[in-house]
Amino acid sequence: MNNFELIKAVRARKPLWDKSTWDKVDVVTREELWIEVATRMDVPSFVKSEVRGKNADIQGGIMGTSC
């Protein structure tokens, strides 16, 4: 897959770009979509694991926060 095709495929994923769907798409779903993009780009696995870790921290921070 070349860069043009990858960008086209990513743009087709509304949850990643459309702010109106952010409240309907959970962090895990977004993480899975980004992992798929990284896989198509042949990103090293250690980068993918860092993404998972950061998303877990973000989700923990959001869920652990009280207003």
PDB file with SEQRES, HELIX, SHEET and CRYST1 records, atoms N, CA, C and O in Angstrom:
SEQRES   1 A   67  MET ASN ASN PHE GLU LEU ILE LYS ALA VAL ARG ALA ARG          
SEQRES   2 A   67  LYS PRO LEU TRP ASP LYS SER THR TRP ASP LYS VAL ASP          
SEQRES   3 A   67  VAL VAL THR ARG GLU GLU LEU TRP ILE GLU VAL ALA THR          
SEQRES   4 A   67  ARG MET ASP VAL PRO SER PHE VAL LYS SER GLU VAL ARG          
SEQRES   5 A   67  GLY LYS ASN ALA ASP ILE GLN GLY GLY ILE MET GLY THR          
SEQRES   6 A   67  SER CYS                                                      
HELIX    1 AA1 ASN A    3  ARG A   11  1                                   9    
HELIX    2 AA2 LYS A   14  TRP A   17  1                                   4    
HELIX    3 AA3 LYS A   19  THR A   21  5                                   3    
HELIX    4 AA4 VAL A   27  ARG A   40  1                                  14    
HELIX    5 AA5 SER A   45  MET A   63  1                                  19    
CRYST1    1.000    1.000    1.000  90.00  90.00  90.00 P 1           1          
ATOM      1  N   MET A   1       0.847  -1.172   0.000  1.00  0.00           N  
ATOM      2  CA  MET A   1       0.000   0.000   0.000  1.00  0.00           C  
ATOM      3  C   MET A   1       0.898   1.242   0.000  1.00  0.00           C  
ATOM      4  O   MET A   1       1.798   1.371   0.829  1.00  0.00           O  
ATOM      5  N   ASN A   2       0.642   2.130  -0.923  1.00  0.00           N  
ATOM      6  CA  ASN A   2       1.443   3.358  -0.946  1.00  0.00           C  
ATOM      7  C   ASN A   2       0.825   4.399  -0.001  1.00  0.00           C  
ATOM      8  O   ASN A   2      -0.264   4.192   0.536  1.00  0.00           O  
ATOM      9  N   ASN A   3       1.524   5.502   0.191  1.00  0.00           N  
ATOM     10  CA  ASN A   3       1.071   6.524   1.139  1.00  0.00           C  
ATOM     11  C   ASN A   3      -0.285   7.105   0.770  1.00  0.00           C  
ATOM     12  O   ASN A   3      -1.116   7.354   1.643  1.00  0.00           O  
ATOM     13  N   PHE A   4      -0.511   7.322  -0.522  1.00  0.00           N  
ATOM     14  CA  PHE A   4      -1.789   7.882  -0.960  1.00  0.00           C  
ATOM     15  C   PHE A   4      -2.937   6.958  -0.572  1.00  0.00           C  
ATOM     16  O   PHE A   4      -3.955   7.414  -0.051  1.00  0.00           O  
ATOM     17  N   GLU A   5      -2.777   5.658  -0.825  1.00  0.00           N  
ATOM     18  CA  GLU A   5      -3.819   4.695  -0.485  1.00  0.00           C  
ATOM     19  C   GLU A   5      -4.033   4.624   1.025  1.00  0.00           C  
ATOM     20  O   GLU A   5      -5.165   4.513   1.494  1.00  0.00           O  
ATOM     21  N   LEU A   6      -2.937   4.689   1.782  1.00  0.00           N  
ATOM     22  CA  LEU A   6      -3.042   4.643   3.237  1.00  0.00           C  
ATOM     23  C   LEU A   6      -3.806   5.855   3.770  1.00  0.00           C  
ATOM     24  O   LEU A   6      -4.689   5.716   4.616  1.00  0.00           O  
ATOM     25  N   ILE A   7      -3.465   7.028   3.279  1.00  0.00           N  
ATOM     26  CA  ILE A   7      -4.157   8.246   3.716  1.00  0.00           C  
ATOM     27  C   ILE A   7      -5.636   8.168   3.364  1.00  0.00           C  
ATOM     28  O   ILE A   7      -6.489   8.554   4.164  1.00  0.00           O  
ATOM     29  N   LYS A   8      -5.940   7.672   2.179  1.00  0.00           N  
ATOM     30  CA  LYS A   8      -7.331   7.526   1.755  1.00  0.00           C  
ATOM     31  C   LYS A   8      -8.077   6.559   2.681  1.00  0.00           C  
ATOM     32  O   LYS A   8      -9.222   6.812   3.056  1.00  0.00           O  
ATOM     33  N   ALA A   9      -7.425   5.454   3.046  1.00  0.00           N  
ATOM     34  CA  ALA A   9      -8.049   4.472   3.939  1.00  0.00           C  
ATOM     35  C   ALA A   9      -8.266   5.050   5.335  1.00  0.00           C  
ATOM     36  O   ALA A   9      -9.297   4.798   5.957  1.00  0.00           O  
ATOM     37  N   VAL A  10      -7.312   5.814   5.822  1.00  0.00           N  
ATOM     38  CA  VAL A  10      -7.441   6.418   7.152  1.00  0.00           C  
ATOM     39  C   VAL A  10      -8.552   7.459   7.165  1.00  0.00           C  
ATOM     40  O   VAL A  10      -9.326   7.528   8.120  1.00  0.00           O  
ATOM     41  N   ARG A  11      -8.634   8.252   6.134  1.00  0.00           N  
ATOM     42  CA  ARG A  11      -9.688   9.276   6.073  1.00  0.00           C  
ATOM     43  C   ARG A  11     -11.077   8.663   6.018  1.00  0.00           C  
ATOM     44  O   ARG A  11     -12.050   9.290   6.439  1.00  0.00           O  
ATOM     45  N   ALA A  12     -11.180   7.445   5.503  1.00  0.00           N  
ATOM     46  CA  ALA A  12     -12.473   6.775   5.430  1.00  0.00           C  
ATOM     47  C   ALA A  12     -12.964   6.362   6.815  1.00  0.00           C  
ATOM     48  O   ALA A  12     -14.141   6.044   6.988  1.00  0.00           O  
ATOM     49  N   ARG A  13     -12.071   6.366   7.796  1.00  0.00           N  
ATOM     50  CA  ARG A  13     -12.421   5.981   9.163  1.00  0.00           C  
ATOM     51  C   ARG A  13     -12.947   7.188   9.924  1.00  0.00           C  
ATOM     52  O   ARG A  13     -12.168   7.931  10.519  1.00  0.00           O  
ATOM     53  N   LYS A  14     -14.233   7.386   9.911  1.00  0.00           N  
ATOM     54  CA  LYS A  14     -14.837   8.549  10.565  1.00  0.00           C  
ATOM     55  C   LYS A  14     -14.463   8.683  12.045  1.00  0.00           C  
ATOM     56  O   LYS A  14     -14.202   9.803  12.486  1.00  0.00           O  
ATOM     57  N   PRO A  15     -14.422   7.600  12.836  1.00  0.00           N  
ATOM     58  CA  PRO A  15     -14.118   7.779  14.257  1.00  0.00           C  
ATOM     59  C   PRO A  15     -12.782   8.465  14.539  1.00  0.00           C  
ATOM     60  O   PRO A  15     -12.621   9.091  15.586  1.00  0.00           O  
ATOM     61  N   LEU A  16     -11.832   8.356  13.628  1.00  0.00           N  
ATOM     62  CA  LEU A  16     -10.539   8.981  13.855  1.00  0.00           C  
ATOM     63  C   LEU A  16     -10.565  10.475  13.589  1.00  0.00           C  
ATOM     64  O   LEU A  16      -9.794  11.223  14.190  1.00  0.00           O  
ATOM     65  N   TRP A  17     -11.430  10.914  12.711  1.00  0.00           N  
ATOM     66  CA  TRP A  17     -11.356  12.305  12.268  1.00  0.00           C  
ATOM     67  C   TRP A  17     -12.592  13.130  12.587  1.00  0.00           C  
ATOM     68  O   TRP A  17     -12.497  14.352  12.705  1.00  0.00           O  
ATOM     69  N   ASP A  18     -13.723  12.508  12.726  1.00  0.00           N  
ATOM     70  CA  ASP A  18     -14.980  13.228  12.896  1.00  0.00           C  
ATOM     71  C   ASP A  18     -15.254  13.476  14.381  1.00  0.00           C  
ATOM     72  O   ASP A  18     -15.570  12.543  15.119  1.00  0.00           O  
ATOM     73  N   LYS A  19     -15.134  14.719  14.811  1.00  0.00           N  
ATOM     74  CA  LYS A  19     -15.315  15.049  16.228  1.00  0.00           C  
ATOM     75  C   LYS A  19     -16.728  14.745  16.718  1.00  0.00           C  
ATOM     76  O   LYS A  19     -16.936  14.543  17.915  1.00  0.00           O  
ATOM     77  N   SER A  20     -17.686  14.710  15.821  1.00  0.00           N  
ATOM     78  CA  SER A  20     -19.061  14.437  16.238  1.00  0.00           C  
ATOM     79  C   SER A  20     -19.246  12.996  16.702  1.00  0.00           C  
ATOM     80  O   SER A  20     -20.241  12.691  17.359  1.00  0.00           O  
ATOM     81  N   THR A  21     -18.314  12.104  16.377  1.00  0.00           N  
ATOM     82  CA  THR A  21     -18.439  10.706  16.803  1.00  0.00           C  
ATOM     83  C   THR A  21     -17.539  10.372  17.985  1.00  0.00           C  
ATOM     84  O   THR A  21     -17.548   9.232  18.450  1.00  0.00           O  
ATOM     85  N   TRP A  22     -16.771  11.321  18.481  1.00  0.00           N  
ATOM     86  CA  TRP A  22     -15.825  11.019  19.562  1.00  0.00           C  
ATOM     87  C   TRP A  22     -16.508  10.505  20.817  1.00  0.00           C  
ATOM     88  O   TRP A  22     -15.949   9.660  21.517  1.00  0.00           O  
ATOM     89  N   ASP A  23     -17.688  10.988  21.114  1.00  0.00           N  
ATOM     90  CA  ASP A  23     -18.378  10.513  22.310  1.00  0.00           C  
ATOM     91  C   ASP A  23     -18.959   9.115  22.125  1.00  0.00           C  
ATOM     92  O   ASP A  23     -19.331   8.466  23.103  1.00  0.00           O  
ATOM     93  N   LYS A  24     -19.039   8.648  20.890  1.00  0.00           N  
ATOM     94  CA  LYS A  24     -19.604   7.333  20.603  1.00  0.00           C  
ATOM     95  C   LYS A  24     -18.540   6.264  20.401  1.00  0.00           C  
ATOM     96  O   LYS A  24     -18.862   5.076  20.368  1.00  0.00           O  
ATOM     97  N   VAL A  25     -17.280   6.659  20.265  1.00  0.00           N  
ATOM     98  CA  VAL A  25     -16.203   5.704  20.003  1.00  0.00           C  
ATOM     99  C   VAL A  25     -15.288   5.677  21.218  1.00  0.00           C  
ATOM    100  O   VAL A  25     -14.746   6.705  21.624  1.00  0.00           O  
ATOM    101  N   ASP A  26     -15.120   4.497  21.793  1.00  0.00           N  
ATOM    102  CA  ASP A  26     -14.304   4.409  22.992  1.00  0.00           C  
ATOM    103  C   ASP A  26     -12.808   4.362  22.653  1.00  0.00           C  
ATOM    104  O   ASP A  26     -12.427   4.176  21.497  1.00  0.00           O  
ATOM    105  N   VAL A  27     -11.991   4.529  23.659  1.00  0.00           N  
ATOM    106  CA  VAL A  27     -10.536   4.581  23.492  1.00  0.00           C  
ATOM    107  C   VAL A  27     -10.007   3.292  22.881  1.00  0.00           C  
ATOM    108  O   VAL A  27      -9.113   3.335  22.036  1.00  0.00           O  
ATOM    109  N   VAL A  28     -10.538   2.158  23.289  1.00  0.00           N  
ATOM    110  CA  VAL A  28     -10.062   0.871  22.782  1.00  0.00           C  
ATOM    111  C   VAL A  28     -10.294   0.772  21.281  1.00  0.00           C  
ATOM    112  O   VAL A  28      -9.424   0.298  20.550  1.00  0.00           O  
ATOM    113  N   THR A  29     -11.441   1.208  20.820  1.00  0.00           N  
ATOM    114  CA  THR A  29     -11.733   1.168  19.386  1.00  0.00           C  
ATOM    115  C   THR A  29     -10.766   2.046  18.619  1.00  0.00           C  
ATOM    116  O   THR A  29     -10.251   1.637  17.578  1.00  0.00           O  
ATOM    117  N   ARG A  30     -10.510   3.261  19.123  1.00  0.00           N  
ATOM    118  CA  ARG A  30      -9.547   4.147  18.467  1.00  0.00           C  
ATOM    119  C   ARG A  30      -8.164   3.513  18.438  1.00  0.00           C  
ATOM    120  O   ARG A  30      -7.460   3.581  17.431  1.00  0.00           O  
ATOM    121  N   GLU A  31      -7.780   2.895  19.559  1.00  0.00           N  
ATOM    122  CA  GLU A  31      -6.472   2.243  19.640  1.00  0.00           C  
ATOM    123  C   GLU A  31      -6.353   1.156  18.576  1.00  0.00           C  
ATOM    124  O   GLU A  31      -5.330   1.066  17.897  1.00  0.00           O  
ATOM    125  N   GLU A  32      -7.382   0.335  18.424  1.00  0.00           N  
ATOM    126  CA  GLU A  32      -7.362  -0.736  17.431  1.00  0.00           C  
ATOM    127  C   GLU A  32      -7.231  -0.170  16.020  1.00  0.00           C  
ATOM    128  O   GLU A  32      -6.513  -0.730  15.193  1.00  0.00           O  
ATOM    129  N   LEU A  33      -7.916   0.930  15.741  1.00  0.00           N  
ATOM    130  CA  LEU A  33      -7.821   1.538  14.414  1.00  0.00           C  
ATOM    131  C   LEU A  33      -6.412   2.064  14.155  1.00  0.00           C  
ATOM    132  O   LEU A  33      -5.880   1.888  13.059  1.00  0.00           O  
ATOM    133  N   TRP A  34      -5.798   2.711  15.156  1.00  0.00           N  
ATOM    134  CA  TRP A  34      -4.438   3.220  14.975  1.00  0.00           C  
ATOM    135  C   TRP A  34      -3.433   2.085  14.837  1.00  0.00           C  
ATOM    136  O   TRP A  34      -2.469   2.207  14.081  1.00  0.00           O  
ATOM    137  N   ILE A  35      -3.643   0.975  15.559  1.00  0.00           N  
ATOM    138  CA  ILE A  35      -2.761  -0.186  15.421  1.00  0.00           C  
ATOM    139  C   ILE A  35      -2.866  -0.731  14.001  1.00  0.00           C  
ATOM    140  O   ILE A  35      -1.860  -1.126  13.412  1.00  0.00           O  
ATOM    141  N   GLU A  36      -4.074  -0.753  13.451  1.00  0.00           N  
ATOM    142  CA  GLU A  36      -4.253  -1.208  12.069  1.00  0.00           C  
ATOM    143  C   GLU A  36      -3.490  -0.311  11.100  1.00  0.00           C  
ATOM    144  O   GLU A  36      -2.840  -0.801  10.176  1.00  0.00           O  
ATOM    145  N   VAL A  37      -3.568   1.000  11.310  1.00  0.00           N  
ATOM    146  CA  VAL A  37      -2.827   1.936  10.460  1.00  0.00           C  
ATOM    147  C   VAL A  37      -1.333   1.684  10.590  1.00  0.00           C  
ATOM    148  O   VAL A  37      -0.619   1.636   9.588  1.00  0.00           O  
ATOM    149  N   ALA A  38      -0.858   1.521  11.821  1.00  0.00           N  
ATOM    150  CA  ALA A  38       0.566   1.278  12.050  1.00  0.00           C  
ATOM    151  C   ALA A  38       1.013  -0.016  11.384  1.00  0.00           C  
ATOM    152  O   ALA A  38       2.116  -0.090  10.843  1.00  0.00           O  
ATOM    153  N   THR A  39       0.163  -1.028  11.422  1.00  0.00           N  
ATOM    154  CA  THR A  39       0.493  -2.304  10.791  1.00  0.00           C  
ATOM    155  C   THR A  39       0.624  -2.139   9.284  1.00  0.00           C  
ATOM    156  O   THR A  39       1.535  -2.691   8.668  1.00  0.00           O  
ATOM    157  N   ARG A  40      -0.282  -1.383   8.699  1.00  0.00           N  
ATOM    158  CA  ARG A  40      -0.211  -1.160   7.248  1.00  0.00           C  
ATOM    159  C   ARG A  40       1.028  -0.366   6.863  1.00  0.00           C  
ATOM    160  O   ARG A  40       1.543  -0.501   5.752  1.00  0.00           O  
ATOM    161  N   MET A  41       1.502   0.460   7.786  1.00  0.00           N  
ATOM    162  CA  MET A  41       2.703   1.249   7.515  1.00  0.00           C  
ATOM    163  C   MET A  41       3.974   0.485   7.887  1.00  0.00           C  
ATOM    164  O   MET A  41       5.076   1.000   7.702  1.00  0.00           O  
ATOM    165  N   ASP A  42       3.835  -0.736   8.408  1.00  0.00           N  
ATOM    166  CA  ASP A  42       4.968  -1.553   8.850  1.00  0.00           C  
ATOM    167  C   ASP A  42       5.767  -0.860   9.950  1.00  0.00           C  
ATOM    168  O   ASP A  42       6.997  -0.834   9.917  1.00  0.00           O  
ATOM    169  N   VAL A  43       5.051  -0.302  10.922  1.00  0.00           N  
ATOM    170  CA  VAL A  43       5.685   0.341  12.069  1.00  0.00           C  
ATOM    171  C   VAL A  43       6.200  -0.754  12.999  1.00  0.00           C  
ATOM    172  O   VAL A  43       5.513  -1.754  13.206  1.00  0.00           O  
ATOM    173  N   PRO A  44       7.401  -0.583  13.565  1.00  0.00           N  
ATOM    174  CA  PRO A  44       7.943  -1.598  14.475  1.00  0.00           C  
ATOM    175  C   PRO A  44       7.004  -1.871  15.650  1.00  0.00           C  
ATOM    176  O   PRO A  44       6.280  -0.978  16.091  1.00  0.00           O  
ATOM    177  N   SER A  45       7.018  -3.100  16.154  1.00  0.00           N  
ATOM    178  CA  SER A  45       6.090  -3.496  17.210  1.00  0.00           C  
ATOM    179  C   SER A  45       6.296  -2.722  18.502  1.00  0.00           C  
ATOM    180  O   SER A  45       5.337  -2.525  19.249  1.00  0.00           O  
ATOM    181  N   PHE A  46       7.529  -2.270  18.796  1.00  0.00           N  
ATOM    182  CA  PHE A  46       7.731  -1.527  20.043  1.00  0.00           C  
ATOM    183  C   PHE A  46       6.983  -0.196  20.020  1.00  0.00           C  
ATOM    184  O   PHE A  46       6.577   0.300  21.071  1.00  0.00           O  
ATOM    185  N   VAL A  47       6.798   0.386  18.844  1.00  0.00           N  
ATOM    186  CA  VAL A  47       6.030   1.632  18.742  1.00  0.00           C  
ATOM    187  C   VAL A  47       4.560   1.341  19.016  1.00  0.00           C  
ATOM    188  O   VAL A  47       3.891   2.110  19.706  1.00  0.00           O  
ATOM    189  N   LYS A  48       4.056   0.230  18.477  1.00  0.00           N  
ATOM    190  CA  LYS A  48       2.663  -0.143  18.705  1.00  0.00           C  
ATOM    191  C   LYS A  48       2.403  -0.361  20.191  1.00  0.00           C  
ATOM    192  O   LYS A  48       1.355   0.037  20.700  1.00  0.00           O  
ATOM    193  N   SER A  49       3.352  -0.993  20.896  1.00  0.00           N  
ATOM    194  CA  SER A  49       3.159  -1.239  22.323  1.00  0.00           C  
ATOM    195  C   SER A  49       3.161   0.066  23.106  1.00  0.00           C  
ATOM    196  O   SER A  49       2.454   0.183  24.107  1.00  0.00           O  
ATOM    197  N   GLU A  50       3.950   1.058  22.666  1.00  0.00           N  
ATOM    198  CA  GLU A  50       3.943   2.362  23.330  1.00  0.00           C  
ATOM    199  C   GLU A  50       2.592   3.040  23.153  1.00  0.00           C  
ATOM    200  O   GLU A  50       2.098   3.688  24.076  1.00  0.00           O  
ATOM    201  N   VAL A  51       1.990   2.899  21.976  1.00  0.00           N  
ATOM    202  CA  VAL A  51       0.666   3.477  21.729  1.00  0.00           C  
ATOM    203  C   VAL A  51      -0.337   2.849  22.678  1.00  0.00           C  
ATOM    204  O   VAL A  51      -1.157   3.549  23.272  1.00  0.00           O  
ATOM    205  N   ARG A  52      -0.277   1.526  22.824  1.00  0.00           N  
ATOM    206  CA  ARG A  52      -1.198   0.853  23.742  1.00  0.00           C  
ATOM    207  C   ARG A  52      -1.010   1.371  25.164  1.00  0.00           C  
ATOM    208  O   ARG A  52      -1.989   1.619  25.867  1.00  0.00           O  
ATOM    209  N   GLY A  53       0.226   1.535  25.588  1.00  0.00           N  
ATOM    210  CA  GLY A  53       0.506   2.010  26.945  1.00  0.00           C  
ATOM    211  C   GLY A  53       0.004   3.415  27.178  1.00  0.00           C  
ATOM    212  O   GLY A  53      -0.575   3.701  28.226  1.00  0.00           O  
ATOM    213  N   LYS A  54       0.216   4.298  26.218  1.00  0.00           N  
ATOM    214  CA  LYS A  54      -0.238   5.682  26.364  1.00  0.00           C  
ATOM    215  C   LYS A  54      -1.751   5.753  26.397  1.00  0.00           C  
ATOM    216  O   LYS A  54      -2.315   6.531  27.167  1.00  0.00           O  
ATOM    217  N   ASN A  55      -2.423   4.950  25.572  1.00  0.00           N  
ATOM    218  CA  ASN A  55      -3.880   4.953  25.577  1.00  0.00           C  
ATOM    219  C   ASN A  55      -4.419   4.420  26.897  1.00  0.00           C  
ATOM    220  O   ASN A  55      -5.446   4.896  27.382  1.00  0.00           O  
ATOM    221  N   ALA A  56      -3.742   3.440  27.484  1.00  0.00           N  
ATOM    222  CA  ALA A  56      -4.170   2.917  28.781  1.00  0.00           C  
ATOM    223  C   ALA A  56      -4.031   3.998  29.845  1.00  0.00           C  
ATOM    224  O   ALA A  56      -4.898   4.137  30.708  1.00  0.00           O  
ATOM    225  N   ASP A  57      -2.938   4.768  29.787  1.00  0.00           N  
ATOM    226  CA  ASP A  57      -2.742   5.864  30.738  1.00  0.00           C  
ATOM    227  C   ASP A  57      -3.833   6.915  30.576  1.00  0.00           C  
ATOM    228  O   ASP A  57      -4.375   7.419  31.560  1.00  0.00           O  
ATOM    229  N   ILE A  58      -4.150   7.240  29.330  1.00  0.00           N  
ATOM    230  CA  ILE A  58      -5.176   8.251  29.056  1.00  0.00           C  
ATOM    231  C   ILE A  58      -6.526   7.765  29.568  1.00  0.00           C  
ATOM    232  O   ILE A  58      -7.251   8.502  30.237  1.00  0.00           O  
ATOM    233  N   GLN A  59      -6.856   6.517  29.247  1.00  0.00           N  
ATOM    234  CA  GLN A  59      -8.141   5.980  29.672  1.00  0.00           C  
ATOM    235  C   GLN A  59      -8.204   5.909  31.195  1.00  0.00           C  
ATOM    236  O   GLN A  59      -9.239   6.228  31.781  1.00  0.00           O  
ATOM    237  N   GLY A  60      -7.126   5.502  31.842  1.00  0.00           N  
ATOM    238  CA  GLY A  60      -7.095   5.451  33.296  1.00  0.00           C  
ATOM    239  C   GLY A  60      -7.259   6.824  33.899  1.00  0.00           C  
ATOM    240  O   GLY A  60      -7.932   6.983  34.917  1.00  0.00           O  
ATOM    241  N   GLY A  61      -6.645   7.827  33.276  1.00  0.00           N  
ATOM    242  CA  GLY A  61      -6.760   9.194  33.767  1.00  0.00           C  
ATOM    243  C   GLY A  61      -8.167   9.729  33.638  1.00  0.00           C  
ATOM    244  O   GLY A  61      -8.662  10.420  34.529  1.00  0.00           O  
ATOM    245  N   ILE A  62      -8.809   9.413  32.534  1.00  0.00           N  
ATOM    246  CA  ILE A  62     -10.179   9.883  32.309  1.00  0.00           C  
ATOM    247  C   ILE A  62     -11.133   9.174  33.260  1.00  0.00           C  
ATOM    248  O   ILE A  62     -11.983   9.804  33.889  1.00  0.00           O  
ATOM    249  N   MET A  63     -10.981   7.856  33.358  1.00  0.00           N  
ATOM    250  CA  MET A  63     -11.891   7.093  34.193  1.00  0.00           C  
ATOM    251  C   MET A  63     -11.645   7.352  35.677  1.00  0.00           C  
ATOM    252  O   MET A  63     -12.572   7.275  36.483  1.00  0.00           O  
ATOM    253  N   GLY A  64     -10.398   7.658  36.041  1.00  0.00           N  
ATOM    254  CA  GLY A  64     -10.076   7.876  37.440  1.00  0.00           C  
ATOM    255  C   GLY A  64     -10.335   9.296  37.907  1.00  0.00           C  
ATOM    256  O   GLY A  64     -10.160   9.594  39.089  1.00  0.00           O  
ATOM    257  N   THR A  65     -10.742  10.167  37.018  1.00  0.00           N  
ATOM    258  CA  THR A  65     -10.953  11.574  37.357  1.00  0.00           C  
ATOM    259  C   THR A  65     -12.400  11.804  37.766  1.00  0.00           C  
ATOM    260  O   THR A  65     -13.325  11.345  37.096  1.00  0.00           O  
ATOM    261  N   SER A  66     -12.585  12.505  38.849  1.00  0.00           N  
ATOM    262  CA  SER A  66     -13.953  12.860  39.244  1.00  0.00           C  
ATOM    263  C   SER A  66     -14.105  14.366  39.194  1.00  0.00           C  
ATOM    264  O   SER A  66     -13.170  15.110  39.488  1.00  0.00           O  
ATOM    265  N   CYS A  67     -15.299  14.804  38.816  1.00  0.00           N  
ATOM    266  CA  CYS A  67     -15.556  16.245  38.691  1.00  0.00           C  
ATOM    267  C   CYS A  67     -16.331  16.752  39.867  1.00  0.00           C  
ATOM    268  O   CYS A  67     -16.640  17.942  39.936  1.00  0.00           O  
TER     269      CYS A  67                                                      
END                                                                             
